[in-house]
Every structure is written in C-alpha cells, then in structure tokens.
C-alpha cells in the first residue's frame, strides 16, 4: 500500500499534545470525599458509566488517527504484464527531391504527392522502424530509423526542393539508405527508392549500390514517378515563376535491375492514385515477428473505509459524551 498525500499522516502528531492534555485534565478533576466508613461503598456495584468514562477520548483519538489516514489517500497498486508477438520490419525510404519532382502531372506536384503518400504509409505501420533519406545531386539522412511515426511524418512534410544541390544521384541515395540500416539486427530490411529521373551525378553507380544492398540482405523496392508524355515544371526567374515542358521519361531499366538484384520489385506510378496503390502493395511486405512485453499499473483508492470509520468514531463519541455520560452543570 502507498499514500498519494503522505504529508497528512503528520496530523497524527497532534495526538501527542491531545493525550497529554487529557491526562492532565483527568488528574486535575480528581475529587475526594471524607467518609467515616467505606465498608458499604465497597459492596456497591459500579455503574456501567464508570467503564465508559474514557471511551469518548479513545474514540476521538481513533477518529483523528483514521481521518489522517483517509486524508493521506491510501492506494493499492496492481502491476500487470503481458507478452505478445507483433510484426515489424526495418524500412528506409529514399526520396528524390530534384527539380523535376516539381512537375505538375501529379496534384499538386510529384514531390508533394510523394510526401503525402509516404507520410500516410508511415502512420499505418506502428510496429516498424522507418527512416528517411533524401537525395538530388547529393544525399543526406533526414531521419534515421525510428518508431516515432509522428516525428518522422513531420520530417517528411518538411522536405523541400532546394535544400540540397540539384541533380539526380540515385546511386548515392540508395547507398546512403543501405548504410543507415546495414547494422540492423532485424531479419527483414527494405529500402523504398522513389525517383523520377536517371542517375546523372554522384560518386556511386546505382548498380554498385544495389550490389551493396544485396550483400547486406536488403531488398529494394523502386518506384518510378511520372505520367506518360510531357509534364510542366515551374522554375523561378527574376520576372517570376515560369514553366518548362519536360518528357516524363527516366531510366526504368536501371530501376528494374536494382529491384531484381535485391529480390525486390519495380513499380511505375503515373498519378496520385497509382502512387497510393504502389504503397499499398509495399505495405503487404513480409513482416518479422518481434516479441513485446507490455506493463500496466493501476491504482485503487482505499480512503473511503478509513473515512467512514473516522466519522463513525466521532459520531459515537458525541453520542456517548452527550447522551450517556452527560453531566449537569450550574
């Protein structure tokens, strides 16, 4: 048993001066009567009121003690634990943030559509460790592997074009994602690589990065983003935003080869709905079982019996003192 407000137990210290005062009053109230013969008095039966003389004080003493305990709010705690198996997987998302990802064949553009679907994907997988790598002309880790879906979702939403040098370094982005999860102890490790271009910069070739991923047992799911035909891409000029028209073509062959080399899969997303469908398919990945032990602690308030007992003692004291042991005063 524990107490929520143990400070109230110090109220019981008041019982010491109360007991001292009562003993002092009892001695002070002693009376004496001179009698020539006490023989007849010894044969007289004692009134039951004599036996009740100190009961009111005992009841008051007990009542204050019980009230102090009730104010301290005694509690009992129950600790329960349960063990269950959940399913989880380690996933690193590699997201292209190059200038062509601003093409408006998606709503509102490729980058924003990819961010929204990726964020929804993260929130739907509470048992997974997921991280984010962004790449354009270079690559960096936006978020390492984490189970905090809210933080990761916020970091995904904060991704913007222009935060790193422009270009499309697919190999560098994939290698960075692999490096972030190569030491993971999880049996199932996956990289989701999303891009709309062809590798045109970076020190690591995409195929070399795929070989590295395969050596660590990491599957790579590649997603090629872009509609068929042409798309408009905005760009900033001294006179405001202008638009350029680009062909929605990229190196699908390399993306397919990366997926094949790592026992993954290649997907083509040409609009928002097909991109959502791709992530739904990836959501069906094989999951690794993780054993989780959960603990719960519950508190039960136990002050009510002490409070009722205190009230009973104080009421009984009043009844005995004023109705059973009442005195007549002048």
Buried (B, 14 or more C-beta within 10 A) or exposed (E): EEBEEEEBBEBBEEBEEEEEEBEEEEEEEEEEEEEEEEEEEEEEEEEEEEEBEEBBBEBBBBBBBBBBBBBBBBBEEEEEEEEEEEBBBBBBBBBBBBBBBBBBBBEEBBBBBBBBBBBBBBEEBEBBBBBBBBBBBBBEBBBBBBEEBEEBBEBBEEBEBEEBEBBBBBBBBBBBBBBBBBEBEBEBBBBBBBBBBBBEBBEBBBBEBBEBBBEBEBBBBBBBBBBEEEBEBBEEEEEEEEEEEBEBBBBBEBBBBBBBBBEBBBBBBBBBEBBBBBBEEBEEBEBBEBEEEEEEEEEEEBBEEBBEBBBBBBEBBEEBBEEEBEEEEE
